[in-house]
Every structure is written in C-alpha cells, then in structure tokens.
Amino acid sequence: MKKTLTTIIAILANIAIFAQEKPFVVPAIENWKAAKGELQWNQLSCISYNDASLQDEAQYLAGFTGNIPTALGKGGKVSLQLTKDKKLGKEGYQLTITPKGVTIKAQTEQGVLWGIQTLQQLKVQGKPLACGTITDTPAYAIRGAMVDVGRKFMPLSYLYSLVELMSYYKMNTLQVHLNDCGSHNFYNDNWDETYAAFRMESDYFPELTAKDGYYTKKGFHDFILYAKKMGVEIIPELDTPSHSLCFSQYRPSLASKDYGKNHLDLRNPELRPFLDSLYMEYLGGPDPVFCCPRMHIGVDEYSNKDKDVVELFRGLVDHLIREVERYGKQAVFWGQLTHAKGKTPVKAENVMMEMWYNRYANPKDMKALGYQMITVPSRQVYLVPAAGYYFDYLNCKMLYETWTPANIAGEIFPERDPQIHGGMFCVWNDICYNGISVGDIHHRMVPAVQIISEKTWHAVNDSVGYAAWDKGRKVLGEGYKCNQLGNTQMELTTLKPNTVINKSDEAQIGYDYQVEFDITWASEPDGTILTEGPYAKVWLADPIGGWIGFSRDGYLYTFKYKGKAGKKEHLAIKGTNRSTSLYVNGKLVQELGIEKRYYTKDKTYNYVRTLVFPLQKTGAFNSTITNFKARKL
C-alpha cells in the first residue's frame, strides 16, 4: 500500500510538471512542450555557437546574462545553432531547456536572435527556467512600426534605441517617414509660412535638407546596417507628390497651382527628372545610402478632383515603382488607387501596398489586382500624440480582443491570407511644434510595440485574457540595451558639480517620478545647469531669465521661481506624461501641464510641457546640493 501511494504521488507530480502553463512572453510563443525539472540562471556559465555568423548574437546574449564568455564550437551551457529544419522558416526558432543548459536552433541568424529575445524576456521575470521545448514561428512576415520624423525630428541615437526595443519584441520592420509638412490651416492659411522638412543630407540639393535636424548619408546608411543586425529592416520613405511642401519651398516651380504648394505639379515636365535625381542620390551606386531591400514612395492623399490629373498621378506612381525596381529594390506605397481610380495601369506584381483607409484603397479590389498588402488601418493603429484625434495611446485592449492583420478596418480576410504580409502601427506628428518630446513619443511607442508584436506574430489570442496579458507585458520593459522609459534611479548624499553621475547615454528617469534635493543657494549666473543628458537639460538658472526650468527638443520651459543666494530650501520636481511640477519646501510653486494654445484666432492645439529627467552629468553650479534622490512614484 505504501509503495502504491508513493507511485500515485510520483505520477501526480509528473502530471503537474508536464501540465505547466507555457512561459509568458510577448509575443506569445506558438508551441510549448513541458519537461521535468528547472534550470537556474547562474548555471549558464558559457555560450557556444556552431557558426561564425552567430558571433554577434552570442555577444548580445552575453550582455544580459552577466557577460559570460562566448566561443565558436560546442559544449556551452547556452548553445546557439544554425540548423536546416525547414519547418522553422526564416524567423522561427526552437528553444530547448534542460537541467544541463539551453539550446537555441534556427535556420537563420534572425531566428536565433528571436530565440535569444525570448530567453531575455524570461530572465527579466526573475524565475528559474522551466524545462521544456519552445517551437515558435510568426504568423505574419511583416511586423512593424512607422515613425514620422518629417514633422518631428527624432535623433538617430533615438532610432537606434527604438530598433533595440523592437528587436526585443521580435518586431522586424521600421518605416521612417523622412519628409512632410504641417497643415497651412495652422499657419494663417499661408503655405510659405507652413513648416516643412526633409530629413536627409543631400549633395544634389544641399538647401533641401532641414536646418533643424537631419541625418547624414553615412549615419543613416550605418543605422540601416545596425538595424539589420538586430533583425529589423528599415524602410525609408520619401513622400511625393503630396505632403511635399519641402520640395516646392526648395524649388517653387514644382508647386501645384491648383491644389496648394504641398502638392507637386504633375503637369510640370521637370518633376520626374527631379524625383529621379532624388532617388538616384539615395539608391544609386554599389553601396547605396538606402542599403535595404525596400523603399517607400509615399504617393498618398493627392487630390482626385480632376480626372486628367488622376491619370497623371497614376502614371507617376507607376513610374516611381519602376524607378525603385530599377535599383533592385521592392517598392512600397500608401493605398490610394480607389481614391485615384482611373485607366492608367499601375504595376502590381511584387509591389507592396499599405492599407490605411478603405475608401482610398478597397482591400478586396487591391487583392484582386495582386498587391501584397500590409494592414495599417487608421482608425485602429494610428497614433498622433496629443492631437485630440485618432489615438493618443493605442487602444491595446481593443486591439488584443478584436484585431489581427486579417482585419483591414472591418474587411475580414482568412487568417494568414498569403497576400496579407503583416501589420504595422503608425506614429504621426501632425501638429508641428506642440511641445511633444522624443520621450513622450517613446512612452506611447512601448505599449504599441507590445500589442502589435502580439497580434502580428501570434495573431490569435491565448486563453489568457487581456487583463493578465496587460499585467504581464508591463513587467517585461524595453530590453537591456534600451532605457528610453527612464528607469534609472539614484540616491546621492552630495551632488557635486561638473561630475558624471551615470555613464550611460540613456541615464534618465521617466514618468512617473520625483527628483528632490536640499539646496543651499549660492549666486548662480544665467545658464547654470543642474543635470543634463543627450536629450535634456535641467536649469538652476535658465539661460534667458535665470529661472528654474528645463529644456529639451528645442523647447525651453521655466517655472516662476528663482533661487536666492544664502537661502536653504528643499526642491522637488515631479514628472508625469502630462505635466512637470516644481515644489519648494513641500509647496507647489507651479505645474506646467498641457496648455491650450492658438495657432490663429480660432484654431487651438495642445502644447505639452513634460520632462524625462536627465541623470547623466551635472553642470558647473556653485550652490551646495545634498540628499539628492531620483525615484519612481
């Protein structure tokens, strides 16, 4: 009887082990086969890889496992292996955990990297590794994001961080919208006053390049190559012949006389040679600036009032598609051909269309024409920070429960339809100069990356409901190479001037936080910095009026308070994603919240005054600062 009871207990124990829930990661893994036992993280003492091409992946893995040694060969406690298992496809991987170690197998370096990212997310959760085998392949080939840097410049350093975030969540496509303009309605209906920018350095047209922020050719080229190493394809976009004010401001003869200067004149014989030269600059040569497999030609929202102009528009779209293909790349463009319905043929074979608005491009019709489709429905996945329309933050619950790329704004296709290549979300910065910071954009990007990752890799929902998924995703963070959310916290007995307090370029504390300290004021000249980093400065005395304040993204914000020499006070600055507040001796001095401002007498916009607080180094202040604390609330 005793022996029988022991046997029953053992059987029940084994049932419990083999019935364990599959590990939680974002996106959810496809298949999990549990096994007996677990593995402690401190047992992972070395990394081996069976092919020299996996060296970068091994180094990346070493970075979040305690910089353990890596070597080409066999026998590592973590073994990275290229294999010929065709079932895994281009991006799939198999991750096996035993009491002796971890093995990650894939057909490609990208697949191995995705297995490593799953391992990193498991490590973040702080639990031992449950033994078992993960076999994981994506539902859709394109899983991505688009960022509008034309109307809101984002430094290349931030784009690197964004790629690292996306890689962490197995997002493999980043479209960079390199030119655009504001709406003339907010500039006294005057196109000459309206903001426009082209973000690429140009040797052919030097005065075209924006003065308030641009990417050098070499810098963008190297960024594309780095992103590729991280499993992310960059799709650069040059948007014409609408959204093209930067080009008509540079060369007024190209402007349309009928539809406004943000439209280029399709009747002008100089237009095609100009655009061809622009394409040649970035696509031409043995090692082009756009050293990536695809380029986006824009071609959205051109007027369809004149049927003759519609035919000219369709002809230009076809020309630009073939121009991209002439350089050996695939063309991508915004869906517009229902809006621009006509007789002039537009090439469809091996051409990719972004489905953003069904009235502009009917999904069933575009499928029948043979276009490859990417799902980006505006009413579901458009994010426009602080604009008051579309989404300020994506509705993750709605997307989790109702959306996959097979749902194109209510037109439902079979899941994994071969013509639907994937889905993306878009960050548009329609309202120029509204105070939005790169930090504000990133705060919106993180949950968007997480939910679109979930719904494009895994597509169908697990049995876990949205509330459990939402709780779990918040634990995962940004990956070890990204700290744009600002998770740096510190306590310092004394804050010394002219000191590096954290060497990381991303040493900062983000929403919601409080930074506080005791200060015995000395005389501080205008322009005295408290702390700074690559993205922001905090001023003890701002450079214009000597107020306490901060600057970032080209904006200067000040509180109505100045320090007085000889006075001792306790200062605190609190920051959220909506406001920045100054407290002196526990009393609120001023809250800089979202302010309604006027472009014109009757046109308002939201002006944002937020701060991700920099903690990289201190300025040359004279005051004595003690008990410095930066902490999350």
Residue pairs with C-beta under 8 A, 6 or more apart in sequence:
14 36
17 34
17 35
17 36
17 37
18 34
18 35
18 36
19 34
20 34
20 130
20 132
22 28
22 29
22 32
22 34
22 134
23 29
23 32
23 118
23 122
23 130
23 134
24 125
24 464
24 472
25 118
25 121
25 122
25 476
26 121
26 169
26 450
26 453
26 454
26 469
26 472
26 473
26 476
27 138
27 169
27 170
27 453
27 454
27 455
27 456
27 457
27 458
28 454
28 457
28 458
28 462
28 464
29 118
29 134
29 136
29 458
30 135
30 136
30 137
30 458
31 134
31 135
31 136
32 132
32 133
32 134
33 132
33 133
33 135
34 130
34 131
34 132
35 97
35 98
35 131
35 132
35 133
36 131
37 98
37 99
37 131
38 99
38 128
38 129
38 130
38 131
39 97
39 98
39 99
39 100
39 101
39 102
39 128
39 129
39 131
40 128
40 129
41 65
41 123
41 128
41 129
43 77
43 101
44 65
44 68
44 77
44 78
44 101
44 102
45 68
45 77
46 68
46 69
46 70
46 71
46 75
46 76
46 77
46 78
47 58
47 61
47 62
47 65
47 68
47 69
47 70
47 71
47 76
47 77
47 78
47 79
47 80
48 58
48 70
48 71
48 72
48 73
48 74
48 75
48 76
48 78
48 79
48 80
49 55
49 57
49 58
49 70
49 71
49 72
49 73
49 76
49 79
49 80
49 81
50 72
50 73
50 74
50 79
50 80
50 81
50 82
51 72
51 81
51 82
52 72
53 82
53 109
54 80
54 82
54 109
54 112
55 70
55 72
56 109
56 229
57 80
57 109
57 112
57 113
57 116
58 70
58 80
59 70
60 113
60 116
61 70
61 78
61 80
61 116
61 119
61 120
62 68
62 69
62 70
63 480
63 481
64 120
64 123
64 480
65 78
65 123
70 76
76 101
77 100
77 101
77 102
78 101
78 102
78 103
78 104
78 119
79 101
79 102
79 103
79 104
80 104
80 112
80 116
81 103
81 104
81 105
81 106
81 112
82 105
82 106
82 107
82 108
82 109
82 112
83 105
83 106
83 107
84 107
85 94
85 105
85 107
86 107
87 137
88 94
88 105
88 106
88 107
88 111
88 135
88 137
89 107
89 111
89 137
90 107
90 108
90 110
90 111
90 141
91 106
91 108
91 110
91 111
91 114
91 137
91 138
91 141
91 170
91 172
92 106
92 107
92 111
92 114
92 135
92 136
92 137
92 138
93 104
93 105
93 106
93 111
93 112
93 114
93 115
93 118
93 134
93 135
93 136
94 103
94 104
94 105
94 106
94 115
94 133
94 134
94 135
94 136
95 102
95 103
95 104
95 115
95 118
95 119
95 133
95 134
95 136
96 102
96 103
96 104
96 105
96 132
96 133
96 134
97 129
97 130
97 131
97 132
97 133
98 131
99 131
102 119
102 129
104 112
104 115
104 116
104 119
105 112
105 115
106 112
106 114
106 115
110 172
110 231
113 167
113 230
113 231
114 136
114 170
114 231
115 134
115 136
117 167
117 168
117 169
117 170
117 479
118 134
118 136
120 168
120 479
120 480
121 168
121 476
122 129
124 475
124 476
124 477
125 475
125 476
138 170
138 456
138 457
139 404
139 415
139 416
139 456
139 457
139 458
139 459
139 460
140 405
140 416
140 420
140 421
140 422
140 423
140 456
140 457
140 459
141 421
141 422
142 172
142 173
142 374
142 421
142 422
142 423
142 424
142 456
143 170
143 171
143 172
143 173
143 422
143 423
143 424
143 452
143 453
143 456
143 457
144 166
144 171
144 172
144 173
144 174
144 175
144 374
144 422
144 423
144 424
144 452
144 456
145 162
145 166
145 171
145 173
145 174
145 175
145 424
145 425
145 426
145 427
145 445
145 448
145 449
145 452
146 174
146 175
146 176
146 177
146 237
146 376
146 424
146 425
146 426
146 427
147 154
147 159
147 162
147 174
147 175
147 176
147 177
147 427
147 441
148 177
148 180
148 426
148 427
148 428
148 429
148 430
149 159
149 176
149 177
149 178
149 199
150 177
150 178
150 179
150 180
150 181
150 196
150 197
150 198
150 199
150 239
150 243
150 246
150 429
151 180
151 181
151 182
151 195
151 197
151 428
151 429
151 430
151 432
152 429
152 432
152 436
152 441
153 197
153 199
153 210
153 212
153 213
153 214
154 162
154 438
154 441
155 213
155 438
155 534
155 535
156 215
156 219
156 220
156 223
157 505
157 534
158 438
158 442
158 484
158 535
159 174
159 176
159 223
160 223
160 226
161 442
161 481
161 482
161 483
161 484
161 506
162 174
162 442
162 445
162 484
163 174
163 223
163 226
163 227
163 230
163 232
164 230
164 478
164 479
164 481
164 482
165 445
165 446
165 449
165 478
165 479
165 482
165 484
166 172
166 174
166 230
166 232
166 449
167 230
167 231
167 232
167 479
168 478
168 479
168 482
169 449
169 450
169 453
170 231
170 453
170 457
171 232
171 449
171 452
171 453
171 456
172 231
172 232
172 233
173 232
173 233
173 235
173 422
173 424
174 227
174 232
174 233
174 234
174 235
175 234
175 235
175 236
175 237
175 296
175 332
175 424
176 234
176 235
176 236
176 237
177 237
177 239
177 296
178 198
178 199
178 200
178 236
178 237
178 238
178 239
179 196
179 197
179 198
179 199
179 238
179 239
179 243
179 244
179 246
179 247
180 196
180 197
180 239
180 243
180 246
181 194
181 195
181 196
181 197
181 243
181 244
181 245
181 246
181 262
182 194
182 195
182 196
182 430
182 431
182 432
183 194
183 430
184 190
184 191
184 193
184 194
184 260
184 262
185 599
185 603
186 194
186 431
186 432
186 599
186 600
186 603
186 605
187 193
187 194
187 195
187 599
188 600
191 245
191 248
191 255
191 260
191 261
191 262
192 249
192 261
194 245
194 261
194 262
195 432
195 433
196 245
196 246
196 249
196 262
197 210
197 212
197 213
197 246
198 208
198 209
198 210
198 214
198 246
198 247
198 250
199 209
199 210
199 213
199 214
199 215
200 209
200 214
200 215
200 217
200 220
200 282
200 289
201 209
201 214
201 215
201 216
201 217
202 208
202 209
202 278
202 281
203 217
203 281
204 277
204 278
204 280
204 281
205 250
205 277
205 278
207 250
208 246
208 247
208 250
210 246
212 554
215 223
217 282
217 289
220 236
220 289
220 290
221 287
221 288
221 289
221 290
221 291
223 234
224 234
224 236
224 290
224 291
224 292
225 291
227 233
227 234
228 234
228 292
233 292
233 293
233 294
234 292
235 292
235 294
235 295
235 296
235 332
236 282
236 290
236 292
236 295
236 296
237 295
237 296
237 297
237 298
237 332
238 278
238 279
238 282
238 295
238 296
238 297
238 298
239 296
239 297
239 298
239 299
239 300
240 247
240 264
240 275
240 297
240 298
240 299
240 320
241 263
241 264
241 266
241 271
241 299
241 302
241 313
241 316
242 262
242 263
242 264
242 298
242 299
242 300
242 301
242 302
242 303
243 262
243 298
243 300
243 301
244 254
244 262
244 263
244 264
245 261
245 262
247 254
247 264
247 274
248 254
248 255
248 256
248 261
248 262
248 264
249 261
251 274
252 261
253 265
253 268
253 270
254 264
254 265
254 268
254 270
254 271
254 274
255 261
255 263
255 264
255 265
256 263
256 264
256 265
256 266
257 265
258 303
258 306
258 309
259 302
259 303
259 305
263 302
263 303
264 271
265 271
266 309
266 312
266 313
266 316
267 309
267 312
271 316
272 316
272 319
275 320
275 323
276 323
279 295
279 320
279 323
279 324
279 327
281 289
282 288
282 289
282 290
283 289
283 290
283 295
283 324
283 327
283 329
284 327
288 327
290 329
292 329
293 329
293 330
294 329
294 330
294 331
294 332
294 352
295 324
295 327
295 329
295 330
295 331
295 332
296 331
296 332
296 333
297 317
297 320
297 321
297 324
297 331
297 332
297 333
298 333
298 334
299 313
299 316
299 317
299 320
299 333
299 334
299 336
300 333
300 334
300 335
300 336
300 356
300 360
301 334
301 336
301 360
302 313
302 336
302 340
303 309
304 310
304 313
304 339
304 340
304 341
307 342
310 340
310 341
310 342
311 342
311 343
311 344
313 340
313 342
314 337
314 340
314 342
314 344
314 345
314 346
315 344
317 333
317 336
317 337
317 340
317 346
318 344
318 345
318 346
318 347
320 331
320 333
321 331
321 333
321 346
321 347
321 351
322 347
324 330
324 331
325 331
325 350
330 350
330 351
330 352
331 351
331 352
332 351
332 352
332 353
332 354
332 374
333 351
333 352
333 353
333 354
334 353
334 354
334 356
334 360
334 361
335 353
335 354
335 355
335 356
335 357
335 360
335 361
335 366
336 360
336 361
337 346
337 353
337 361
337 365
337 366
337 369
338 358
338 359
338 360
338 361
338 362
338 365
338 366
339 359
339 360
339 361
348 369
348 370
348 371
349 370
350 372
351 371
351 372
352 371
352 372
352 373
352 374
352 421
353 361
353 366
353 371
353 372
353 373
353 374
354 373
354 374
354 376
354 424
355 361
355 363
355 366
355 373
355 374
355 375
355 376
355 377
355 408
355 409
356 376
356 377
356 378
356 382
356 426
357 377
357 378
357 409
358 377
358 408
358 409
358 410
358 411
363 373
363 408
363 409
363 411
363 413
364 411
366 373
367 373
367 413
367 417
367 419
370 419
371 419
372 419
372 421
373 408
373 419
373 420
373 421
374 405
374 420
374 421
374 422
374 423
374 424
375 405
375 406
375 407
375 408
375 420
375 422
375 423
375 424
376 382
376 423
376 424
376 425
376 426
377 407
377 408
377 409
378 390
378 409
378 426
379 390
379 409
380 398
380 399
380 403
380 407
380 409
381 394
381 399
381 403
381 423
381 424
381 425
381 426
381 448
381 452
382 390
382 391
382 425
382 426
382 428
383 390
383 391
383 392
383 393
383 394
383 425
383 426
383 427
383 428
383 444
383 448
384 390
384 391
384 392
384 427
384 428
384 429
384 430
384 431
385 392
385 427
385 429
385 434
385 436
385 440
385 441
385 444
385 608
386 392
386 431
386 434
386 435
386 436
386 440
386 594
386 606
386 608
387 430
387 431
387 434
387 605
387 606
388 606
390 428
392 444
393 444
393 447
393 448
394 425
394 444
394 447
394 448
394 451
394 452
396 447
396 448
396 450
396 451
396 466
396 470
397 466
397 470
399 451
399 452
399 455
400 451
400 454
400 455
400 461
400 466
400 469
400 470
401 461
401 466
403 455
404 415
404 423
404 455
404 456
404 459
404 460
405 420
405 422
405 423
405 455
405 456
405 459
406 412
406 413
406 414
406 415
406 416
406 417
406 420
406 459
407 413
408 420
413 420
415 459
415 460
416 459
422 456
423 452
423 455
423 456
424 452
425 448
425 452
427 441
427 444
427 445
427 448
429 436
429 441
431 605
431 606
434 605
434 606
434 607
434 608
435 553
435 555
435 607
435 608
435 609
435 610
436 553
436 608
437 535
437 536
437 552
437 553
437 555
437 608
437 610
437 611
437 612
438 484
438 535
438 553
439 484
439 486
439 508
439 510
439 535
439 536
439 552
439 610
439 611
439 612
440 577
440 608
440 610
442 484
442 485
443 485
443 510
443 511
443 577
446 478
446 485
447 473
450 473
450 476
454 469
454 473
462 469
464 472
477 485
477 487
478 484
478 485
482 506
483 504
483 506
483 507
483 508
484 506
484 510
484 612
485 510
486 506
486 508
486 509
486 510
486 511
486 513
486 612
486 613
487 509
487 510
487 632
488 502
488 504
488 506
488 507
488 508
488 509
488 615
488 630
489 509
489 630
489 631
489 632
490 501
490 502
490 615
490 628
490 629
490 630
491 628
491 629
491 630
491 631
492 501
492 628
492 629
493 626
493 627
493 628
494 625
494 626
494 628
495 501
495 517
495 618
495 625
495 626
495 628
496 618
497 618
497 619
497 620
497 621
497 622
498 617
498 618
498 619
498 620
499 617
499 618
500 616
500 617
501 507
501 531
501 615
501 616
501 617
501 618
502 615
502 616
502 617
503 616
504 616
505 533
505 534
505 616
506 533
506 534
507 533
507 614
507 615
507 616
508 533
508 535
508 536
508 612
508 613
508 614
508 615
508 616
509 515
509 575
509 612
509 613
509 615
509 630
509 631
509 632
510 575
510 612
510 613
511 575
511 576
511 577
511 610
511 612
512 574
512 575
512 576
512 577
512 632
512 633
513 574
513 575
513 613
513 630
513 631
513 632
513 633
514 572
514 573
514 574
514 575
514 629
514 630
514 631
514 633
515 572
515 573
515 575
515 613
515 628
515 629
515 630
516 570
516 571
516 572
516 573
516 583
516 627
516 628
516 629
517 570
517 571
517 625
517 626
517 627
517 628
517 629
518 568
518 569
518 570
518 571
518 625
518 626
518 627
519 563
519 568
519 569
519 570
519 571
519 623
519 624
519 625
520 566
520 567
520 568
520 623
520 624
521 563
521 564
521 565
521 566
521 567
521 568
521 569
521 623
522 565
522 566
522 621
522 622
522 623
522 624
523 565
523 622
524 540
524 541
524 546
524 563
524 621
524 622
524 623
525 541
526 541
526 542
526 543
526 544
526 545
526 546
527 539
527 541
527 542
527 543
528 539
528 540
528 541
528 619
528 620
528 621
528 622
529 537
529 538
529 539
529 540
529 618
529 619
529 620
529 621
530 538
530 539
530 540
530 618
530 619
530 621
530 625
531 537
531 538
531 613
531 614
531 615
531 616
531 617
531 618
531 619
532 538
532 614
532 616
532 617
532 618
532 619
533 614
533 615
533 616
533 617
534 614
534 616
535 552
535 553
535 612
535 614
536 550
536 551
536 552
536 611
536 612
536 613
536 614
537 550
537 551
537 552
537 614
537 619
538 549
538 550
538 573
538 611
538 613
538 614
539 547
539 548
539 549
539 550
539 551
539 558
540 548
540 563
540 619
540 621
540 623
541 547
541 548
541 562
541 563
542 548
542 549
542 551
542 556
542 558
543 556
544 556
544 558
545 558
546 562
547 558
547 559
547 560
547 561
547 562
548 558
548 559
548 561
548 562
548 563
548 571
548 582
549 556
549 557
549 558
549 559
550 556
550 557
550 580
550 611
551 557
552 611
552 612
557 580
557 592
557 609
557 611
559 582
559 589
559 590
559 592
560 589
560 590
561 582
561 584
561 589
561 590
563 569
563 623
569 584
569 585
570 584
570 585
570 586
571 582
571 583
571 584
572 582
572 583
572 586
573 580
573 581
573 582
573 583
573 611
573 613
574 580
574 581
574 583
574 633
575 581
575 610
575 611
575 612
575 613
576 610
577 610
578 593
578 594
578 608
578 610
579 591
579 592
579 593
579 594
579 609
579 610
580 591
580 592
580 609
580 610
580 611
581 588
581 590
581 591
581 592
582 588
582 589
582 590
583 589
592 609
593 609
594 606
594 607
594 608
594 609
595 606
595 607
595 609
596 604
596 605
596 606
596 607
597 604
597 605
597 606
597 607
598 604
598 605
599 605
613 630
615 630
